[in-house]
Amino acid sequence: MRADVIYSHAMNAAVGSRRLRITGAGIAVALALAAVVLGVWRPWIPPVTAAPASAPIAADEESVTVAPQPLVLPEHPTVLVFGDSWTYGSAATEPTLGYAYLLADLLDGETIVNGVRGSGYLKPGADGPAFGERIAALDPALAPDLILIQGSINDRAQGEAGYREAVTAAWDALAAKYPEAGIVVLGPAPHELPVGAGTARIDRDLSELAAARGWWYISPIAEDWITEQNYLDVIDVEIGRRHPSTDGHRYLAEKVAAALSGLGDAPVTVAGSETPPEQ
């Protein structure tokens, strides 16, 4: 039932019969009921109160950054897309309608999709282990031109302890296995709004670790890919259990393709110059 209809019923129950005395307490109860009902009909809000945001980084704790080089791909690239259930294609009518598969046509190339539901850098998945073990099991003969490593929100409940170390070890192994491939990190996308503290912490950690390596980092959170305005168009909150719908996967594929294209157009800072070259 629509929230405005339920609200109307709640108010009618408070004033319905002329024989009932309308008191200040009765109105307060009705308004409280309406507020609760309206809150239920905001599906992007998590069912439990989000934990408070983690403490900000102190001003003197500066992260080391290395400027990434423009992304250069061959005419028909082979892209290894590695990630969690979003990469797997969960909640699309068919997994092969997931963003990682659709990306192939948008890049006019081929995608090798390696997604395991529920997995993260620390958390094992439903169909396989955590990222590090999965990377160790990858076929070294794949020879991708580009590796897009996605996610993961699945580590948000694991805490900070050991997280950056696990990411560093996984990325070291990936770079060693495919030394000729470019690597782009696709950060976690919000499955609920507002973005939870754990997801925000993961986004921040991955961004800083990628910057320290000179790797490109794409942040769906920072770029506002999913907002209150388009949330229900992107996320299936019912059958999909807060995963992208089929249309949502198409939207994400288009956003990722556009972001990758933009990395190829990135300006290069010339050593010794004070300003970047004209574009």
CORDA-V953914 format. One record per pair of residues at least 24 apart in sequence whose C-alpha atoms are under 10 Angstrom apart, sorted by sequence separation. I is the first residue (numbers start at 1). J is the second residue. If there is no record, write none. Layout:
i & j
I & J
I & J
This chain:
i & j
7 & 31
10 & 34
79 & 103
89 & 113
114 & 138
185 & 209
9 & 34
79 & 104
88 & 113
90 & 115
130 & 155
149 & 174
185 & 210
7 & 33
8 & 34
78 & 104
87 & 113
88 & 114
89 & 115
90 & 116
184 & 210
195 & 221
225 & 251
226 & 252
6 & 33
7 & 34
10 & 37
77 & 104
87 & 114
88 & 115
89 & 116
90 & 117
147 & 174
183 & 210
225 & 252
6 & 34
7 & 35
76 & 104
79 & 107
87 & 115
88 & 116
89 & 117
147 & 175
5 & 34
7 & 36
76 & 105
78 & 107
85 & 114
86 & 115
87 & 116
88 & 117
123 & 152
125 & 154
4 & 34
7 & 37
77 & 107
78 & 108
79 & 109
80 & 110
81 & 111
82 & 112
83 & 113
84 & 114
85 & 115
86 & 116
87 & 117
88 & 118
112 & 142
120 & 150
121 & 151
122 & 152
124 & 154
184 & 214
185 & 215
186 & 216
187 & 217
188 & 218
189 & 219
190 & 220
225 & 255
3 & 34
6 & 37
7 & 38
76 & 107
77 & 108
78 & 109
79 & 110
80 & 111
81 & 112
82 & 113
83 & 114
84 & 115
85 & 116
86 & 117
120 & 151
121 & 152
123 & 154
124 & 155
147 & 178
183 & 214
184 & 215
185 & 216
186 & 217
187 & 218
188 & 219
189 & 220
190 & 221
3 & 35
6 & 38
75 & 107
76 & 108
77 & 109
78 & 110
79 & 111
80 & 112
81 & 113
82 & 114
83 & 115
84 & 116
85 & 117
86 & 118
112 & 144
119 & 151
120 & 152
121 & 153
122 & 154
123 & 155
146 & 178
183 & 215
184 & 216
185 & 217
186 & 218
187 & 219
188 & 220
189 & 221
195 & 227
220 & 252
223 & 255
3 & 36
4 & 37
75 & 108
76 & 109
77 & 110
78 & 111
79 & 112
80 & 113
81 & 114
82 & 115
83 & 116
84 & 117
85 & 118
111 & 144
119 & 152
120 & 153
121 & 154
122 & 155
123 & 156
145 & 178
182 & 215
183 & 216
184 & 217
185 & 218
186 & 219
187 & 220
188 & 221
189 & 222
193 & 226
194 & 227
3 & 37
4 & 38
73 & 107
75 & 109
76 & 110
77 & 111
78 & 112
79 & 113
80 & 114
81 & 115
82 & 116
83 & 117
84 & 118
85 & 119
110 & 144
115 & 149
118 & 152
119 & 153
120 & 154
121 & 155
122 & 156
123 & 157
132 & 166
136 & 170
140 & 174
143 & 177
144 & 178
146 & 180
147 & 181
148 & 182
149 & 183
150 & 184
151 & 185
152 & 186
153 & 187
154 & 188
182 & 216
183 & 217
184 & 218
185 & 219
186 & 220
187 & 221
189 & 223
190 & 224
192 & 226
193 & 227
194 & 228
2 & 37
3 & 38
74 & 109
83 & 118
84 & 119
85 & 120
111 & 146
112 & 147
113 & 148
114 & 149
115 & 150
118 & 153
119 & 154
120 & 155
122 & 157
123 & 158
131 & 166
132 & 167
135 & 170
142 & 177
143 & 178
144 & 179
145 & 180
146 & 181
147 & 182
148 & 183
149 & 184
150 & 185
151 & 186
152 & 187
153 & 188
187 & 222
189 & 224
190 & 225
191 & 226
192 & 227
193 & 228
220 & 255
2 & 38
3 & 39
83 & 119
84 & 120
111 & 147
118 & 154
119 & 155
120 & 156
122 & 158
130 & 166
131 & 167
132 & 168
134 & 170
135 & 171
138 & 174
140 & 176
141 & 177
142 & 178
143 & 179
144 & 180
145 & 181
146 & 182
147 & 183
148 & 184
149 & 185
150 & 186
151 & 187
152 & 188
153 & 189
189 & 225
190 & 226
192 & 228
220 & 256
3 & 40
83 & 120
84 & 121
111 & 148
117 & 154
118 & 155
121 & 158
122 & 159
132 & 169
133 & 170
136 & 173
140 & 177
141 & 178
143 & 180
144 & 181
145 & 182
146 & 183
147 & 184
148 & 185
149 & 186
150 & 187
151 & 188
152 & 189
153 & 190
189 & 226
190 & 227
3 & 41
83 & 121
120 & 158
131 & 169
132 & 170
135 & 173
136 & 174
139 & 177
140 & 178
143 & 181
144 & 182
145 & 183
146 & 184
147 & 185
148 & 186
149 & 187
150 & 188
151 & 189
153 & 191
160 & 198
164 & 202
167 & 205
168 & 206
171 & 209
193 & 231
218 & 256
2 & 41
3 & 42
122 & 161
131 & 170
132 & 171
135 & 174
138 & 177
139 & 178
144 & 183
150 & 189
159 & 198
163 & 202
167 & 206
171 & 210
192 & 231
220 & 259
1 & 41
85 & 125
122 & 162
130 & 170
131 & 171
132 & 172
133 & 173
156 & 196
157 & 197
158 & 198
191 & 231
219 & 259
84 & 125
85 & 126
121 & 162
122 & 163
132 & 173
136 & 177
156 & 197
157 & 198
160 & 201
164 & 205
168 & 209
190 & 231
218 & 259
84 & 126
121 & 163
122 & 164
132 & 174
135 & 177
156 & 198
157 & 199
159 & 201
160 & 202
163 & 205
164 & 206
167 & 209
168 & 210
171 & 213
217 & 259
218 & 260
120 & 163
121 & 164
122 & 165
153 & 196
155 & 198
156 & 199
159 & 202
163 & 206
167 & 210
191 & 234
192 & 235
121 & 165
122 & 166
154 & 198
155 & 199
156 & 200
164 & 208
191 & 235
216 & 260
121 & 166
122 & 167
153 & 198
154 & 199
156 & 201
160 & 205
164 & 209
190 & 235
191 & 236
192 & 237
218 & 263
84 & 130
120 & 166
121 & 167
153 & 199
156 & 202
191 & 237
217 & 263
84 & 131
120 & 167
121 & 168
152 & 199
153 & 200
155 & 202
216 & 263
83 & 131
100 & 148
121 & 169
151 & 199
153 & 201
154 & 202
82 & 131
121 & 170
153 & 202
100 & 150
152 & 202
153 & 203
191 & 241
192 & 242
83 & 134
151 & 202
152 & 203
191 & 242
192 & 243
82 & 134
151 & 203
190 & 242
191 & 243
82 & 135
190 & 243
191 & 244
152 & 206
151 & 206
80 & 142
87 & 149
79 & 142
80 & 143
81 & 144
87 & 150
189 & 252
78 & 142
79 & 143
80 & 144
86 & 150
87 & 151
78 & 143
79 & 144
80 & 145
81 & 146
82 & 147
83 & 148
84 & 149
85 & 150
86 & 151
78 & 144
79 & 145
80 & 146
81 & 147
82 & 148
83 & 149
84 & 150
85 & 151
86 & 152
77 & 144
78 & 145
79 & 146
80 & 147
81 & 148
82 & 149
83 & 150
84 & 151
85 & 152
77 & 145
78 & 146
79 & 147
80 & 148
81 & 149
82 & 150
83 & 151
84 & 152
85 & 153
148 & 216
149 & 217
150 & 218
151 & 219
76 & 145
77 & 146
78 & 147
79 & 148
80 & 149
81 & 150
82 & 151
83 & 152
84 & 153
85 & 154
148 & 217
84 & 154
148 & 218
186 & 256
74 & 145
73 & 145
74 & 146
72 & 145
73 & 146
186 & 259
72 & 146
71 & 146
184 & 260
184 & 263
80 & 181
79 & 181
86 & 188
78 & 181
79 & 182
80 & 183
81 & 184
82 & 185
83 & 186
86 & 189
79 & 183
82 & 186
84 & 188
81 & 186
83 & 188
73 & 181
148 & 256
73 & 182
72 & 182
71 & 182
71 & 183
148 & 260
69 & 182
71 & 184
53 & 195
65 & 207
68 & 210
50 & 193
53 & 196
54 & 197
65 & 208
68 & 211
50 & 194
52 & 196
53 & 197
54 & 198
64 & 208
65 & 209
66 & 210
67 & 211
68 & 212
71 & 215
91 & 235
92 & 236
46 & 191
47 & 192
50 & 195
51 & 196
52 & 197
53 & 198
63 & 208
64 & 209
65 & 210
66 & 211
67 & 212
68 & 213
69 & 214
71 & 216
91 & 236
99 & 244
44 & 190
45 & 191
46 & 192
50 & 196
51 & 197
52 & 198
54 & 200
55 & 201
62 & 208
63 & 209
65 & 211
66 & 212
67 & 213
68 & 214
69 & 215
70 & 216
91 & 237
98 & 244
103 & 249
107 & 253
44 & 191
45 & 192
46 & 193
49 & 196
50 & 197
51 & 198
53 & 200
54 & 201
64 & 211
65 & 212
66 & 213
67 & 214
68 & 215
69 & 216
91 & 238
93 & 240
98 & 245
99 & 246
102 & 249
103 & 250
106 & 253
107 & 254
44 & 192
45 & 193
46 & 194
50 & 198
53 & 201
63 & 211
64 & 212
65 & 213
66 & 214
67 & 215
68 & 216
91 & 239
92 & 240
97 & 245
98 & 246
99 & 247
101 & 249
102 & 250
105 & 253
106 & 254
43 & 192
44 & 193
45 & 194
46 & 195
63 & 212
64 & 213
65 & 214
66 & 215
67 & 216
68 & 217
91 & 240
97 & 246
98 & 247
99 & 248
100 & 249
101 & 250
102 & 251
103 & 252
104 & 253
107 & 256
43 & 193
44 & 194
45 & 195
46 & 196
64 & 214
65 & 215
66 & 216
90 & 240
91 & 241
96 & 246
97 & 247
98 & 248
99 & 249
100 & 250
102 & 252
103 & 253
106 & 256
107 & 257
42 & 193
44 & 195
45 & 196
90 & 241
91 & 242
92 & 243
95 & 246
98 & 249
99 & 250
102 & 253
103 & 254
106 & 257
107 & 258
90 & 242
91 & 243
92 & 244
93 & 245
94 & 246
97 & 249
98 & 250
99 & 251
100 & 252
101 & 253
102 & 254
103 & 255
105 & 257
106 & 258
90 & 243
91 & 244
92 & 245
93 & 246
97 & 250
99 & 252
100 & 253
103 & 256
104 & 257
107 & 260
89 & 243
90 & 244
91 & 245
92 & 246
93 & 247
95 & 249
98 & 252
99 & 253
103 & 257
107 & 261
89 & 244
90 & 245
91 & 246
92 & 247
98 & 253
99 & 254
102 & 257
89 & 245
90 & 246
92 & 248
97 & 253
99 & 255
100 & 256
86 & 243
89 & 246
91 & 248
92 & 249
99 & 256
85 & 243
86 & 244
91 & 249
92 & 250
99 & 257
85 & 244
90 & 249
89 & 249
87 & 249
86 & 249
86 & 252
44 & 227
45 & 228
44 & 228
43 & 228
42 & 228
44 & 231
73 & 260
43 & 231
44 & 232
72 & 260
73 & 261
43 & 232
71 & 260
72 & 261
42 & 232
70 & 260
71 & 261
44 & 235
70 & 261
71 & 262
72 & 263
73 & 264
43 & 235
70 & 262
71 & 263
72 & 264
43 & 236
44 & 237
70 & 263
71 & 264
72 & 265
43 & 237
69 & 263
70 & 264
71 & 265
43 & 238
68 & 263
69 & 264
70 & 265
71 & 266
70 & 266
69 & 266
70 & 267
44 & 242
68 & 266
69 & 267
70 & 268
43 & 242
68 & 267
69 & 268
68 & 268
69 & 269
67 & 268
68 & 269
67 & 269
